[in-house]
Amino acid sequence: MLCNHNLWAQSTDIFRLEYLNIPENDSGVKTQRYKALLNFPIQLNNNKDYLVTGAEYNRFDMGYSADLPFDKKEMIRFHVIDFNLGLIKKWNENWNFVAILTPRLASNLLDGVLQDDFFMNGSAAFWKEKPKADKPFRVVLGLTYNSTTGIPVPLPLIHYYKKFHPDWSFIVGVPKSNLKYHFDKKHSLELALFLDGYFLNLQNDIVLDNGLAASRISFNTLVGSLGYQYRISKSMSFFAIVGSSVYQEGKLRDKDRGEVYLFNNDANFYIRTGFKIGIF
């Protein structure tokens, strides 16, 4: 169970390659993201305890056609690098304990690597799963701390999955909830609502005409989508997602994470595709 760049690892992936395209909207902003993830589970003993190490890389390429009251050169390309260190421990017959620590580097990296480029994320949860029950289910309950949210306290972590019919399943949780129809073991369609976004360091402050200085950039969006998944095997699959943002905000922020300038608050289309090898 591994953290992604949002609050919780509904991304339980061993390997993942992904491309995201958010076309230009009425604010004149467009985004492309390239993602690669690789994690290594290492069995510690015969009790099915595992140490998990790995890394994830995201590159954001941004475009702006609108006239903005500052130089946009600081906001063209961003890099996010996560280092994952996790423990999966068999707690008892029904429950597993999961703990993840994720140091993060998130910046435009124009001047090498600086201290302000680093952030720290972590999660701890109990995980129960009955995959062979008549109605398979999975529940995860815990706490997560994400230094990039601007909320300096652990937040509740809830994830509940159930296959309530041979052809239907759902997930209720954060950052993703969905309703999925399974045509067969290989093909499925899903309606989903999920959070996406980023929080990154600007190595050189952007100074506005009013004297305010921005040293961070954030983007948060709630996306409604339709997705298709093709399973090559139980753990390997291709996927494609199309949707639109229901809500989103792109902001420049100061060192205390206060809002400096809102540069994007219009809806975008959202197109994502990739290949993954995962636990679920």
N, C-alpha and C positions, 0 to 999 in steps of 0.2 A: 504494500500500500504506500503510494508515493505522492508527495506534494507536487502540484503543478504551480503555474504562476498566479493562480487564484487561491482561494482559501483552503480547498481540500482536494485530495487526490481521488476524485472520481476518475482521474486519469491514473489507472493502475497498470501502467505500461512498462514492459521490459525494453521495447524498442518502438520508436515512432518517428516517422517522417511526415511533415505536414506543410501545406501551403495555404495561406489565407489572403484573400483579396477583398478589400472594402473599397468599392469604387467611389469616385468623387461625388460629393453631395452638394447641397445648396450653400454650405459654408465654404466650399472650395477646397475641401480636405479629402485626401485619399490615402490609403494605407495598404502596404503589402507586408506580410510576415512570413518568414521561413523558420521552421522549427525542426530540431533534431534532438532526440532523447535516447539515452542508453543507460540501463540500470542492470546491476549484477546482484542477484540473490545468492547468498552463501549460507548453506545449511550449517548450523552450529552443533546440533546433536540429534539424537533420535526422536526428540519430542516435537519435531517440525518447527523448531525455532530457527529464524533466519536473520542474518545481518544483510542489509541491502545498501549498496553503494552505487553511485552513478552520477550523471550530469545531464543537464538540459541546456540547449542553446537556442535563443530566439534572436532573429535580426528583423528590425522594423525599418522599412523604407517608406518615408512620408513624402507627400506632395501637396503643395498649396498654390492654388490659382488665385485666391483672393488677395487683395492688398491688406497687409497687416502692418500695424504701426511700430514695427521693429524688424531687425534683420533676422531672416529665417534660417540662416546658415547653421545655427545651433540645433535646429529641429528637423534635419533631413534624414539622418540615420542613427538608430539606437541599437544597443546590444544588451541582452539579458542572459547571464550565465548563472545557472543554479548548480550547486553541488549537493547531492542528496546523501544523507546518512540516516538509515532507518533500522529499526528493530521490530521484528514480528515474533511475538512470544506466545506459546500456547498457555493460556491462563488456567483453563480447566476444560472439561469435556465439551462445553458449549461455546466458550468465549476465547478470543485471541486478544492480546494487548498489542497495540501498534503505536510506536513513537517515531517521529521523523524530525530531523533537524536539517534546515536548508539554508546555508549561507548563500547570499545572492550578490552578484555584481550587475548593476543596472544603470547604464549611462550612455551618452553619445561618444565617449572615449576619444575626444578630439586631442587631448593632451596626455595620453597614456592612461594609467590607472591612478585615481586619487582616493583618499580616505572616504570622501562623501559618496563615492560610487557603491559602497558596500551596505547591504541590509541583511537582516536576519529574520527568518521565518521558522516556525515550528508547530507541530501538532502532536497530540496524544489522544488515543481513543480506544474503546473496546469494540470489537468486531465479532459478530455472530452470523453464521451462514448455514443454511440447510439446502444445499443444491439438489439433493436427491429426494426431497419431500414431494408429496403430491402437488403442492403449490409452493415451489421453491421461493425462498426469501433470503434477504441479507439486510442486516441493520448495523449501523455504525453510530456510536454515541461518544462524544468527547469534547475537547477544547482545541482551538487553534489560535495561534498568535502570528500575525502578519504585520511586520513593521512598516509596510508600504500602504496600509489602509488609513493611517493617521489616527487610529484608535489604540491607545497604549495599554490595552488590557486583553486577555484571552477572550475569544468569542465562542459561543456554542457551535458545535459541529454535529450535524444530523444528516444521515443518509439512510433511506429506506427503499429497498427494492423488493418487488414481489411479482412473480409470474402467476397471475390469478386465473389464467385460462391457457390451454395448450398453445393458443395463437397470440396471446396478449400478455404484456408486462408493463410495469410502470416503475419510475424512480421519483421519489420526493426528497429533495435535498438542496444543498448549496455547494457548488455554484450551478447545479443543473437539476432540472426536473423534466421528466419525459413520459410519453405514452407510446409504446412500441407495438407494432403488429409484425408477427413472425410468419412469413409466407411458408417457410420450411426451415431446415437447419442452416441454410446458406443465405437466404435473402430476408431482409427486414426493412420496414419503414418506420420512422418515428417522428412524432411531433414533440418539439422540445422548447423549453424556455430556460435560458442560461445567462450567466454573467461572464463578461470578458473585459479585458482592459490591461493597463500597465501603469506603473509609477516609476519614473526614471530621473536620474540626476542630470542637470545641465552643468557641465564643468565650467563654463563661462557664463556669468549672470547675463540675462537679457534685461536691459534697462528701458523702461517705457518713458514716454514724454512727461508723464505725471510724477516721475521720480521713483516709482516703485520698481523693485528688482525681482526678477523671477529666477530661481535656482533649481526648480523641479518642474516636471511636466507630468500630467496625469490624464488618463482617458478611461472612462467607465461606461459600459453599455450593457443594456438588457436586451437580449436578442430572442425573437421568436423565429423558429426554423422548422424546416422539413428536411429529414435526413434519410439517406439510404446506406445500408451496410451489406457488403458481400463477404461472407466468411469463407476463406480458403480452407481453414481448419477450425478447431475449437478455440484456438488462441490467436490465429492470424486472420486479418481482415483488411479490406479496402473500404473507405467510407467517403461520402460526399454530402455536404450540407449547404443548403441555400436558405436565406432568410432575410429579415430586416430588423433593424434596431427598433425597439419599442420606446426606449429612453436612452439618451447618451449625453455625455458632457466631456469635452476636452478642455483642460484648463492649464494655464501657467500658474505656478505656486511659489511662494517665498520659502525661506528656510524653515519657518514654523508651519508650513503647509497651508498657510492662508491663501485665499484666492487672489491672484494678481490680474489675470486676464482670461476671459472666456473666448476661445477661438473656434469652438465647434459644438453646436447643440442642435444640429439638424440630422434627421434620419439618414441612414445609409443602407444599401443592400449589403449582404454579408455572404461570402462564398468561401467555403473551406473544404479541402480534400486532402486525403493522405492514406498512409498505410501504417498499421500498427500490429504489434505482438503484445498481447495483454493478458492479465490474470482473468478478467471477466470478458 
